[in-house]
Amino acid sequence: MRLHRYKPTDITPYQKHFGVPLRFGADHAALVFPSADLARPLASADPILYGHSLAGLRQKDASGLSGQVHRLLLRLFISGSGYDGVTLAHVAPLFELKPRTLNRRLRAEGTTFVALLVRVRYEIARQLLRDTRMRLTDIATILGYAETASFCRAFQRWSGTTATAWRSAYGTWSGRESARG
């Protein structure tokens, strides 16, 4: 298992939880296994639990278009699409909508594409600042900013503090992790 976060002083809880070899400080979080494992039957498969899980997923889809766009934006950034810029013109066709129609439907739900984009960027920025030692330049690139300064100004607008100060206060790798439990 590859973990994006840096190695804490005590990795025992991670070893107990995952029970597999761990690699901290990876470029991307990932489960790594032989492709042949995909064809193996799942011994603990539970059809009733599967049905309940599907019902839960359908309920999540009931969160409306804004929830679906939010989840898509997260996936796009996580998959590296932020480098190319995530725009309304890029996302609308994925929902088989024109950009103006997508934004009109989002406004009917009380939000806009830009508001969702800002929210997702802020969520990802906080996670990367908290859990990694990535440089601000790299975080800015992941989030689709052409310049680090633009990202830093945006982060200060979102949080009321600088990215560096936020990381110092909330970063789990900074030695306070063992005190947090």
Secondary structure, 3 states (H helix, E strand, C coil): CECCCCCCCCCHHHHHHHCCCCECCCCCCECCCCHHHHHCCCCCCCHHHHHHHHHHHHHHHCCCHHHHHHHHHHHHHHCCHHHHCCCHHHHHHHHCCCHHHHHHHHHHCCCCHHHHHHHHHHHHHHHHHHHCCCCHHHHHHHCCCCCHHHHHHHHHHHHCCCHHHHHHHHCCCCCCHHHHC
